Amino acid sequence: MIVIAVANQKGGVGKTTCCVNLGAALGQMGFRILVVDMDPQGNCTSGLGMERGAVERSIYHVLVEGVPLEDVVRPTPWQGVSLAPATIDLAGAEVELVGALSRETRLARPLEKLSGYDVVLIDCPPSLGLLTVNALVGAHQVLVPLQCEYYALEGIGQLLRTLELVRGYLNEKLTLGGIVLTMFDPRTRLAREVVEEARKSFKEQVFSTVIPRNVRLSEAPSFGEPILYYDAASSGAEAYRELGKEVAEKWLEKR
């Protein structure tokens, strides 16, 4: 089992979109996927078709109360994909865990006991707080969505410094697994320049697949469906199928 944290402290870069749709793509390929929603906004939970108001036990109960992770996991309608949901209660976890024993490993320990999955995808909140640190401590790889917009590359420096700190003190196995370029609009010169600069700076760590700006991709979350089910013929769906193939080739088929 490989654990992938999808992280970027900047909001609106496509983290949740990546978790929902990459999970669905890998599920369709026959892999067993668990998506862990670590964002108090719960967008990953609703994006996979679960009503946040109907959630009785969530990832909050795992982190704060020590409930076994498998006790909060729920099936989704999507092939091969299960979900550990989030609710707004998770917003209080940052405060409640401040004085807690082993506060940085509250997710890592339950993940170590987990079985029955090929991939765990963790949707991190748009910050570098305790929830994101818990995700990084429990992960093997970090997948960074990078939007093809101004200032995008500048924000990665802080994230890389955080990864170094976590690797040095809490999780020596953690690596920057890959960067996926999102929200690409080929009509703008800026977007093309960001792609070029990212490939120059991070070389093979940047996935070949680029996720386009796509109306259908933006619509899908409001229907609680991954793009591969909402509109399988859209350019967004095709991009996530290709990203799924890359991820499988890079991290799964060699294991």
Backbone as CSV, one residue per row, in Angstrom:
resi,resn,N_x,N_y,N_z,CA_x,CA_y,CA_z,C_x,C_y,C_z
1,MET,0.838,-1.203,0.000,0.000,0.000,0.000,0.869,1.247,0.000
2,ILE,0.545,2.170,-0.876,1.267,3.435,-0.928,0.332,4.558,-0.481
3,VAL,0.871,5.455,0.331,0.093,6.581,0.857,0.600,7.864,0.202
4,ILE,-0.299,8.571,-0.473,0.052,9.789,-1.212,-0.702,10.966,-0.619
5,ALA,0.033,11.954,-0.115,-0.581,13.189,0.372,-0.639,14.185,-0.779
6,VAL,-1.818,14.700,-1.058,-1.988,15.721,-2.092,-1.989,17.059,-1.390
7,ALA,-0.893,17.811,-1.545,-0.683,18.980,-0.690,-0.185,20.189,-1.461
8,ASN,-0.650,21.329,-1.029,-0.144,22.638,-1.456,-0.797,23.635,-0.516
9,GLN,0.006,24.466,0.153,-0.583,25.378,1.132,-1.435,26.464,0.503
10,LYS,-1.352,26.610,-0.810,-2.163,27.589,-1.510,-3.526,26.981,-1.822
11,GLY,-4.586,27.731,-1.605,-5.924,27.242,-1.910,-6.266,27.414,-3.383
12,GLY,-7.247,26.670,-3.832,-7.747,26.831,-5.185,-6.836,26.353,-6.288
13,VAL,-5.966,25.385,-5.980,-5.021,24.895,-6.993,-5.440,23.545,-7.581
14,GLY,-6.497,22.949,-7.016,-6.978,21.680,-7.568,-6.638,20.453,-6.738
15,LYS,-6.362,20.623,-5.444,-6.036,19.462,-4.600,-7.205,18.491,-4.521
16,THR,-8.364,19.021,-4.158,-9.538,18.161,-4.010,-9.939,17.546,-5.342
17,THR,-9.935,18.338,-6.400,-10.244,17.832,-7.737,-9.316,16.683,-8.090
18,CYS,-8.050,16.830,-7.730,-7.048,15.801,-8.018,-7.336,14.525,-7.226
19,CYS,-7.644,14.668,-5.935,-7.921,13.490,-5.103,-9.138,12.726,-5.607
20,VAL,-10.228,13.452,-5.858,-11.468,12.820,-6.288,-11.285,12.101,-7.623
21,ASN,-10.684,12.789,-8.578,-10.643,12.255,-9.940,-9.493,11.284,-10.178
22,LEU,-8.360,11.503,-9.523,-7.284,10.516,-9.608,-7.716,9.224,-8.920
23,GLY,-8.401,9.371,-7.775,-8.922,8.184,-7.092,-9.878,7.404,-7.975
24,ALA,-10.786,8.128,-8.656,-11.749,7.475,-9.539,-11.055,6.805,-10.721
25,ALA,-10.042,7.470,-11.281,-9.308,6.911,-12.420,-8.589,5.628,-12.024
26,LEU,-7.923,5.643,-10.869,-7.209,4.448,-10.405,-8.194,3.340,-10.038
27,GLY,-9.341,3.723,-9.493,-10.374,2.738,-9.174,-10.873,2.029,-10.419
28,GLN,-11.057,2.787,-11.491,-11.501,2.184,-12.751,-10.440,1.273,-13.348
29,MET,-9.194,1.496,-12.959,-8.106,0.648,-13.450,-7.982,-0.646,-12.649
30,GLY,-8.804,-0.782,-11.607,-8.800,-2.015,-10.828,-8.080,-1.928,-9.503
31,PHE,-7.559,-0.771,-9.158,-6.893,-0.604,-7.866,-7.922,-0.305,-6.775
32,ARG,-7.573,-0.684,-5.550,-8.444,-0.412,-4.398,-7.957,0.883,-3.744
33,ILE,-8.832,1.876,-3.725,-8.448,3.228,-3.332,-9.184,3.652,-2.071
34,LEU,-8.451,4.269,-1.154,-9.065,4.951,-0.016,-8.712,6.425,-0.107
35,VAL,-9.730,7.270,-0.136,-9.523,8.722,-0.100,-9.773,9.190,1.325
36,VAL,-8.795,9.866,1.910,-8.908,10.396,3.273,-9.060,11.914,3.181
37,ASP,-10.197,12.428,3.637,-10.464,13.863,3.575,-9.973,14.526,4.855
38,MET,-8.872,15.265,4.753,-8.287,15.947,5.908,-8.577,17.457,5.899
39,ASP,-9.486,17.884,5.043,-9.821,19.299,4.941,-11.161,19.547,5.626
40,PRO,-11.211,20.437,6.639,-12.472,20.707,7.339,-13.605,21.169,6.420
41,GLN,-13.263,21.712,5.256,-14.317,22.120,4.325,-15.087,20.918,3.774
42,GLY,-14.473,19.761,3.800,-15.150,18.530,3.399,-15.516,18.452,1.928
43,ASN,-14.803,19.176,1.082,-15.150,19.180,-0.341,-14.884,17.832,-1.011
44,CYS,-13.886,17.123,-0.529,-13.606,15.794,-1.079,-14.758,14.837,-0.730
45,THR,-15.286,14.989,0.462,-16.404,14.158,0.912,-17.627,14.379,0.033
46,SER,-18.001,15.635,-0.170,-19.167,15.926,-1.003,-18.879,15.633,-2.477
47,GLY,-17.628,15.836,-2.901,-17.257,15.577,-4.293,-17.340,14.112,-4.666
48,LEU,-17.304,13.231,-3.666,-17.455,11.793,-3.910,-18.875,11.316,-3.631
49,GLY,-19.793,12.295,-3.468,-21.204,11.951,-3.388,-21.755,11.688,-2.012
50,MET,-21.008,12.044,-0.951,-21.493,11.809,0.401,-21.996,13.108,1.021
51,GLU,-23.178,13.074,1.592,-23.732,14.238,2.279,-22.991,14.442,3.590
52,ARG,-22.384,15.624,3.744,-21.610,15.859,4.961,-22.472,15.804,6.217
53,GLY,-23.737,16.209,6.088,-24.645,16.186,7.239,-25.027,14.783,7.673
54,ALA,-24.812,13.810,6.789,-25.173,12.421,7.098,-24.013,11.642,7.713
55,VAL,-22.854,12.279,7.841,-21.666,11.591,8.368,-21.733,11.532,9.892
56,GLU,-21.720,10.319,10.438,-21.753,10.166,11.895,-20.353,10.115,12.484
57,ARG,-19.475,9.385,11.834,-18.082,9.304,12.284,-17.183,9.737,11.142
58,SER,-16.207,10.552,11.456,-15.343,11.113,10.413,-13.883,10.977,10.820
59,ILE,-13.030,11.526,9.992,-11.592,11.479,10.282,-11.273,12.236,11.569
60,TYR,-12.132,13.155,11.970,-11.977,13.851,13.266,-11.919,12.842,14.411
61,HIS,-12.801,11.865,14.387,-12.857,10.886,15.475,-11.612,10.000,15.509
62,VAL,-10.993,9.802,14.346,-9.733,9.054,14.297,-8.614,9.865,14.944
63,LEU,-8.520,11.135,14.584,-7.422,11.984,15.053,-7.540,12.338,16.537
64,VAL,-8.740,12.667,16.966,-8.925,13.216,18.315,-9.332,12.155,19.326
65,GLU,-10.161,11.198,18.908,-10.688,10.216,19.850,-10.054,8.836,19.717
66,GLY,-9.203,8.650,18.711,-8.521,7.369,18.556,-9.388,6.261,18.000
67,VAL,-10.485,6.621,17.329,-11.343,5.606,16.694,-10.561,4.946,15.558
68,PRO,-10.624,3.625,15.407,-9.907,2.961,14.302,-10.338,3.528,12.950
69,LEU,-9.391,3.692,12.054,-9.662,4.286,10.749,-10.713,3.491,9.975
70,GLU,-10.632,2.163,10.051,-11.585,1.344,9.291,-13.026,1.541,9.765
71,ASP,-13.194,2.048,10.999,-14.546,2.272,11.522,-15.230,3.496,10.920
72,VAL,-14.454,4.387,10.321,-15.060,5.587,9.732,-15.120,5.508,8.204
73,VAL,-14.458,4.515,7.614,-14.427,4.386,6.155,-15.800,3.972,5.629
74,ARG,-16.213,4.624,4.550,-17.496,4.334,3.924,-17.290,4.041,2.436
75,PRO,-18.111,3.172,1.860,-18.020,2.942,0.419,-18.571,4.142,-0.342
76,THR,-18.166,4.287,-1.590,-18.741,5.302,-2.468,-19.383,4.585,-3.660
77,PRO,-20.167,5.289,-4.460,-20.757,4.649,-5.643,-19.745,4.374,-6.753
78,TRP,-18.507,4.809,-6.570,-17.535,4.776,-7.668,-16.627,3.561,-7.537
79,GLN,-16.398,2.903,-8.646,-15.644,1.644,-8.680,-14.310,1.735,-7.945
80,GLY,-14.138,0.866,-6.953,-12.858,0.732,-6.270,-12.527,1.817,-5.272
81,VAL,-13.436,2.783,-5.034,-13.108,3.939,-4.198,-13.887,3.922,-2.888
82,SER,-13.165,3.996,-1.763,-13.758,4.173,-0.438,-13.333,5.529,0.109
83,LEU,-14.017,5.983,1.156,-13.792,7.336,1.669,-13.779,7.363,3.181
84,ALA,-12.781,8.048,3.740,-12.797,8.431,5.151,-13.205,9.894,5.175
85,PRO,-14.470,10.196,5.504,-15.008,11.538,5.304,-14.553,12.551,6.344
86,ALA,-14.793,13.825,6.002,-14.509,14.937,6.916,-15.789,15.732,7.136
87,THR,-15.876,16.352,8.308,-16.935,17.313,8.603,-16.286,18.564,9.169
88,ILE,-17.100,19.576,9.421,-16.584,20.836,9.951,-15.958,20.647,11.341
89,ASP,-16.293,19.541,12.019,-15.673,19.254,13.327,-14.149,19.243,13.227
90,LEU,-13.661,18.888,12.056,-12.219,18.777,11.863,-11.505,20.109,12.084
91,ALA,-12.237,21.217,11.923,-11.641,22.529,12.136,-11.153,22.688,13.570
92,GLY,-11.822,22.019,14.508,-11.417,22.097,15.903,-10.260,21.192,16.258
93,ALA,-9.955,20.257,15.376,-8.902,19.286,15.685,-7.539,19.958,15.832
94,GLU,-7.275,20.986,15.016,-5.986,21.700,15.115,-5.762,22.186,16.545
95,VAL,-6.810,22.754,17.148,-6.702,23.294,18.507,-6.658,22.168,19.533
96,GLU,-7.523,21.177,19.358,-7.601,20.093,20.338,-6.337,19.246,20.390
97,LEU,-5.602,19.199,19.287,-4.405,18.360,19.249,-3.140,19.073,19.707
98,VAL,-3.223,20.389,19.917,-2.027,21.161,20.246,-1.283,20.586,21.449
99,GLY,-2.001,20.222,22.485,-1.348,19.691,23.683,-1.384,18.185,23.774
100,ALA,-1.802,17.519,22.715,-1.974,16.068,22.751,-0.647,15.331,22.577
101,LEU,-0.572,14.161,23.185,0.603,13.307,23.051,0.695,12.794,21.619
102,SER,1.900,12.803,21.040,2.136,12.317,19.677,1.169,12.953,18.685
103,ARG,1.019,14.250,18.789,-0.001,14.941,17.986,0.271,14.852,16.481
104,GLU,1.541,14.679,16.080,1.872,14.636,14.645,1.652,13.263,14.024
105,THR,1.414,12.237,14.852,1.307,10.869,14.320,-0.097,10.295,14.482
106,ARG,-1.076,11.148,14.699,-2.441,10.689,14.933,-3.057,10.029,13.700
107,LEU,-2.554,10.329,12.515,-3.027,9.665,11.303,-2.085,8.539,10.896
108,ALA,-0.792,8.723,11.107,0.202,7.735,10.666,-0.020,6.375,11.319
109,ARG,-0.311,6.365,12.597,-0.466,5.086,13.305,-1.683,4.292,12.814
110,PRO,-2.848,4.919,12.649,-3.975,4.167,12.062,-3.694,3.689,10.639
111,LEU,-2.960,4.484,9.857,-2.636,4.072,8.484,-1.754,2.832,8.481
112,GLU,-0.845,2.742,9.439,0.046,1.584,9.520,-0.732,0.291,9.765
113,LYS,-1.870,0.399,10.432,-2.669,-0.792,10.751,-3.665,-1.140,9.648
114,LEU,-3.747,-0.286,8.643,-4.749,-0.440,7.600,-4.316,-1.487,6.571
115,SER,-5.260,-2.232,6.057,-4.962,-3.191,4.987,-6.146,-3.232,4.022
116,GLY,-5.914,-3.837,2.872,-6.993,-4.007,1.913,-7.053,-2.949,0.833
117,TYR,-6.060,-2.054,0.803,-6.034,-0.993,-0.207,-4.687,-0.978,-0.927
118,ASP,-4.724,-0.549,-2.174,-3.489,-0.360,-2.936,-2.950,1.058,-2.781
119,VAL,-3.867,2.025,-2.697,-3.486,3.434,-2.635,-4.353,4.167,-1.626
120,VAL,-3.716,4.989,-0.809,-4.430,5.946,0.039,-4.089,7.338,-0.467
121,LEU,-5.106,8.108,-0.816,-4.932,9.496,-1.238,-5.448,10.404,-0.138
122,ILE,-4.600,11.302,0.364,-5.002,12.201,1.442,-5.163,13.613,0.891
123,ASP,-6.373,14.140,1.016,-6.644,15.516,0.589,-6.317,16.452,1.748
124,CYS,-5.266,17.260,1.585,-4.804,18.142,2.660,-5.494,19.501,2.594
125,PRO,-5.653,20.159,3.738,-6.211,21.515,3.727,-5.209,22.505,3.143
126,PRO,-5.684,23.702,2.738,-4.780,24.704,2.149,-4.003,25.479,3.208
127,SER,-3.192,24.755,3.957,-2.349,25.378,4.975,-1.245,24.383,5.317
128,LEU,-0.287,24.826,6.107,0.768,23.915,6.554,0.661,23.690,8.060
129,GLY,-0.571,23.598,8.553,-0.834,23.387,9.966,-0.750,21.931,10.372
130,LEU,-1.312,21.632,11.531,-1.172,20.306,12.134,-1.889,19.217,11.330
131,LEU,-2.972,19.556,10.663,-3.668,18.551,9.850,-2.805,18.128,8.665
132,THR,-2.200,19.104,8.005,-1.311,18.780,6.881,-0.077,18.027,7.370
133,VAL,0.473,18.427,8.496,1.640,17.731,9.050,1.294,16.274,9.338
134,ASN,0.115,16.015,9.892,-0.313,14.634,10.134,-0.368,13.839,8.832
135,ALA,-0.860,14.484,7.777,-0.919,13.810,6.480,0.481,13.491,5.968
136,LEU,1.398,14.445,6.100,2.763,14.256,5.608,3.509,13.190,6.409
137,VAL,3.249,13.127,7.700,3.910,12.120,8.537,3.415,10.721,8.177
138,GLY,2.163,10.622,7.736,1.612,9.321,7.380,1.857,8.899,5.949
139,ALA,2.411,9.805,5.128,2.529,9.545,3.690,3.898,9.001,3.298
140,HIS,3.939,8.362,2.126,5.200,7.961,1.506,5.618,8.974,0.438
141,GLN,4.614,9.496,-0.277,4.856,10.421,-1.383,3.979,11.656,-1.217
142,VAL,4.464,12.772,-1.755,3.661,13.988,-1.808,3.412,14.328,-3.272
143,LEU,2.154,14.510,-3.613,1.760,14.939,-4.948,1.315,16.395,-4.838
144,VAL,1.948,17.278,-5.590,1.673,18.710,-5.490,0.946,19.200,-6.742
145,PRO,-0.320,19.586,-6.622,-0.983,20.242,-7.751,-0.460,21.680,-7.866
146,LEU,-0.082,22.062,-9.067,0.481,23.397,-9.306,-0.323,24.065,-10.412
147,GLN,-1.042,25.127,-10.071,-1.873,25.772,-11.085,-1.010,26.598,-12.023
148,CYS,-1.424,26.629,-13.277,-0.648,27.332,-14.308,-1.005,28.816,-14.295
149,GLU,-0.678,29.478,-13.198,-1.014,30.882,-13.025,0.140,31.626,-12.361
150,TYR,0.020,32.931,-12.337,1.053,33.795,-11.765,1.273,33.464,-10.286
151,TYR,2.491,33.535,-9.815,2.908,33.269,-8.433,2.880,31.784,-8.060
152,ALA,2.479,30.930,-8.978,2.338,29.518,-8.632,3.640,28.910,-8.126
153,LEU,4.719,29.159,-8.849,5.998,28.542,-8.488,6.570,29.120,-7.204
154,GLU,6.273,30.398,-6.925,6.821,31.022,-5.718,6.343,30.318,-4.452
155,GLY,5.098,29.839,-4.467,4.536,29.217,-3.270,5.096,27.853,-2.957
156,ILE,5.742,27.220,-3.907,6.241,25.856,-3.674,7.416,25.838,-2.702
157,GLY,8.173,26.929,-2.654,9.348,26.966,-1.779,9.012,26.675,-0.330
158,GLN,7.939,27.290,0.168,7.548,27.070,1.565,7.130,25.624,1.803
159,LEU,6.415,25.059,0.837,6.006,23.662,0.968,7.216,22.736,0.995
160,LEU,8.192,22.994,0.137,9.393,22.154,0.108,10.174,22.240,1.413
161,ARG,10.210,23.428,2.020,10.875,23.566,3.325,10.147,22.756,4.393
162,THR,8.822,22.767,4.345,8.046,21.968,5.296,8.312,20.480,5.095
163,LEU,8.384,20.054,3.847,8.683,18.644,3.564,10.037,18.244,4.135
164,GLU,11.015,19.130,3.996,12.351,18.849,4.538,12.304,18.698,6.057
165,LEU,11.551,19.567,6.721,11.437,19.494,8.185,10.754,18.200,8.611
166,VAL,9.677,17.855,7.937,8.967,16.612,8.273,9.856,15.411,8.016
167,ARG,10.583,15.431,6.904,11.491,14.323,6.588,12.605,14.215,7.628
168,GLY,13.105,15.353,8.072,14.214,15.348,9.016,13.833,14.929,10.421
169,TYR,12.613,15.250,10.841,12.237,15.027,12.238,11.165,13.959,12.458
170,LEU,10.329,13.713,11.449,9.150,12.893,11.715,8.934,11.735,10.751
171,ASN,9.403,11.859,9.503,9.117,10.813,8.510,10.217,10.802,7.455
172,GLU,11.256,10.029,7.708,12.417,10.027,6.809,12.114,9.409,5.449
173,LYS,10.991,8.685,5.335,10.643,8.043,4.065,9.899,8.979,3.108
174,LEU,9.517,10.149,3.586,8.703,11.059,2.770,9.509,11.632,1.607
175,THR,8.923,11.603,0.410,9.585,12.190,-0.753,8.582,13.009,-1.562
176,LEU,9.096,13.998,-2.269,8.283,14.740,-3.220,8.110,13.848,-4.439
177,GLY,6.954,13.231,-4.542,6.757,12.229,-5.579,6.508,12.805,-6.952
178,GLY,5.798,13.921,-6.998,5.493,14.473,-8.305,4.705,15.764,-8.228
179,ILE,4.742,16.507,-9.307,3.998,17.756,-9.449,3.078,17.610,-10.647
180,VAL,1.805,17.913,-10.438,0.856,17.852,-11.551,0.366,19.267,-11.856
181,LEU,0.520,19.664,-13.098,0.130,21.007,-13.526,-1.371,21.036,-13.791
182,THR,-2.055,22.001,-13.162,-3.511,22.071,-13.236,-3.976,23.413,-13.801
183,MET,-5.256,23.453,-14.185,-5.899,24.694,-14.654,-5.156,25.316,-15.835
184,PHE,-4.726,24.454,-16.732,-3.953,24.922,-17.886,-4.883,25.450,-18.977
185,ASP,-4.625,26.662,-19.413,-5.354,27.270,-20.521,-4.357,27.542,-21.639
186,PRO,-4.361,26.728,-22.686,-3.348,26.860,-23.736,-3.425,28.185,-24.499
187,ARG,-4.513,28.919,-24.305,-4.669,30.179,-25.032,-3.832,31.301,-24.430
188,THR,-3.352,31.122,-23.186,-2.599,32.197,-22.546,-1.107,31.909,-22.549
189,ARG,-0.336,32.922,-22.815,1.115,32.778,-22.811,1.622,32.461,-21.412
190,LEU,0.999,33.076,-20.397,1.423,32.854,-19.015,1.353,31.382,-18.642
191,ALA,0.250,30.730,-19.004,0.090,29.306,-18.679,1.191,28.479,-19.322
192,ARG,1.503,28.774,-20.558,2.568,28.034,-21.256,3.921,28.292,-20.602
193,GLU,4.139,29.524,-20.125,5.403,29.867,-19.467,5.541,29.145,-18.128
194,VAL,4.436,29.031,-17.386,4.480,28.315,-16.099,4.823,26.847,-16.329
195,VAL,4.234,26.232,-17.343,4.540,24.836,-17.671,6.024,24.688,-17.993
196,GLU,6.528,25.584,-18.810,7.936,25.531,-19.205,8.862,25.710,-18.011
197,GLU,8.527,26.681,-17.152,9.373,26.946,-15.983,9.335,25.794,-14.983
198,ALA,8.162,25.222,-14.789,8.030,24.089,-13.863,8.844,22.898,-14.345
199,ARG,8.789,22.601,-15.630,9.549,21.474,-16.176,11.044,21.738,-16.086
200,LYS,11.418,23.003,-16.247,12.842,23.351,-16.144,13.340,23.226,-14.702
201,SER,12.501,23.618,-13.745,12.907,23.615,-12.332,12.846,22.228,-11.701
202,PHE,11.815,21.445,-12.048,11.582,20.173,-11.351,11.761,18.946,-12.234
203,LYS,12.034,19.173,-13.511,12.397,18.118,-14.454,11.438,16.929,-14.409
204,GLU,11.974,15.722,-14.152,11.155,14.516,-14.252,10.122,14.393,-13.141
205,GLN,10.208,15.269,-12.141,9.203,15.226,-11.083,7.847,15.766,-11.543
206,VAL,7.833,16.468,-12.670,6.579,16.995,-13.221,5.945,15.929,-14.120
207,PHE,4.711,15.578,-13.834,4.014,14.594,-14.659,3.811,15.133,-16.074
208,SER,3.826,14.241,-17.038,3.615,14.639,-18.427,2.194,15.158,-18.650
209,THR,1.239,14.554,-17.965,-0.156,14.963,-18.106,-0.377,16.345,-17.498
210,VAL,-1.052,17.195,-18.241,-1.428,18.526,-17.758,-2.955,18.570,-17.688
211,ILE,-3.489,19.011,-16.551,-4.936,19.065,-16.362,-5.457,20.402,-16.897
212,PRO,-6.359,20.369,-17.857,-6.811,21.619,-18.482,-7.896,22.318,-17.657
213,ARG,-8.086,23.595,-17.933,-9.311,24.258,-17.469,-10.454,23.675,-18.289
214,ASN,-11.492,23.233,-17.594,-12.563,22.522,-18.282,-13.870,22.757,-17.546
215,VAL,-14.873,23.249,-18.261,-16.156,23.585,-17.632,-16.779,22.361,-16.974
216,ARG,-16.739,21.227,-17.642,-17.347,20.007,-17.094,-16.635,19.559,-15.825
217,LEU,-15.328,19.756,-15.795,-14.535,19.422,-14.604,-14.956,20.299,-13.423
218,SER,-15.283,21.555,-13.690,-15.734,22.475,-12.644,-17.151,22.158,-12.176
219,GLU,-17.974,21.630,-13.073,-19.368,21.330,-12.746,-19.511,20.065,-11.897
220,ALA,-18.669,19.086,-12.141,-18.838,17.749,-11.557,-19.000,17.748,-10.030
221,PRO,-18.209,18.531,-9.255,-18.354,18.475,-7.795,-19.748,18.847,-7.300
222,SER,-20.418,19.765,-7.993,-21.751,20.177,-7.536,-22.768,19.048,-7.704
223,PHE,-22.436,18.035,-8.495,-23.288,16.870,-8.659,-22.788,15.679,-7.833
224,GLY,-21.693,15.889,-7.092,-21.145,14.825,-6.254,-20.595,13.662,-7.035
225,GLU,-20.056,13.952,-8.230,-19.535,12.891,-9.085,-18.131,13.220,-9.573
226,PRO,-17.241,12.235,-9.628,-15.961,12.434,-10.313,-16.217,12.697,-11.795
227,ILE,-15.320,13.405,-12.427,-15.496,13.764,-13.832,-15.570,12.530,-14.724
228,LEU,-14.929,11.431,-14.332,-14.962,10.217,-15.153,-16.346,9.596,-15.211
229,TYR,-17.208,9.963,-14.267,-18.589,9.479,-14.281,-19.548,10.576,-14.739
230,TYR,-19.230,11.812,-14.436,-20.100,12.927,-14.806,-20.071,13.179,-16.314
231,ASP,-18.872,13.161,-16.888,-18.738,13.325,-18.347,-17.460,12.632,-18.791
232,ALA,-17.583,11.348,-19.059,-16.414,10.518,-19.368,-15.711,10.921,-20.650
233,ALA,-16.419,11.667,-21.523,-15.823,12.046,-22.808,-15.161,13.420,-22.774
234,SER,-15.216,14.113,-21.637,-14.668,15.469,-21.549,-13.145,15.455,-21.527
235,SER,-12.561,16.600,-21.827,-11.091,16.697,-21.798,-10.561,16.520,-20.382
236,GLY,-11.336,16.938,-19.380,-10.922,16.740,-17.988,-10.846,15.274,-17.619
237,ALA,-11.852,14.500,-18.058,-11.855,13.064,-17.776,-10.679,12.374,-18.459
238,GLU,-10.429,12.755,-19.693,-9.316,12.156,-20.428,-7.990,12.462,-19.746
239,ALA,-7.836,13.690,-19.242,-6.600,14.073,-18.560,-6.397,13.243,-17.294
240,TYR,-7.446,13.029,-16.529,-7.288,12.245,-15.295,-7.071,10.759,-15.572
241,ARG,-7.625,10.255,-16.672,-7.297,8.875,-17.057,-5.806,8.753,-17.360
242,GLU,-5.264,9.747,-18.074,-3.837,9.731,-18.402,-2.978,9.877,-17.150
243,LEU,-3.397,10.753,-16.229,-2.650,10.915,-14.979,-2.675,9.622,-14.174
244,GLY,-3.821,8.950,-14.160,-3.914,7.665,-13.466,-2.926,6.651,-14.014
245,LYS,-2.794,6.610,-15.338,-1.828,5.692,-15.960,-0.407,6.036,-15.540
246,GLU,-0.088,7.333,-15.502,1.260,7.756,-15.096,1.555,7.388,-13.656
247,VAL,0.578,7.652,-12.776,0.754,7.333,-11.354,0.937,5.838,-11.167
248,ALA,0.129,5.048,-11.866,0.239,3.592,-11.752,1.604,3.103,-12.217
249,GLU,2.063,3.641,-13.322,3.365,3.226,-13.863,4.507,3.634,-12.939
250,LYS,4.371,4.802,-12.330,5.445,5.344,-11.502,5.511,4.702,-10.117
251,TRP,4.348,4.464,-9.505,4.329,4.062,-8.090,3.701,2.716,-7.806
252,LEU,2.886,2.190,-8.700,2.111,1.008,-8.348,2.564,-0.266,-9.033
253,GLU,2.901,-0.172,-10.314,3.194,-1.401,-11.055,4.564,-1.972,-10.743
254,LYS,5.397,-1.193,-10.056,6.730,-1.683,-9.702,6.756,-2.269,-8.290
255,ARG,5.637,-2.139,-7.574,5.622,-2.576,-6.180,5.365,-4.083,-6.078
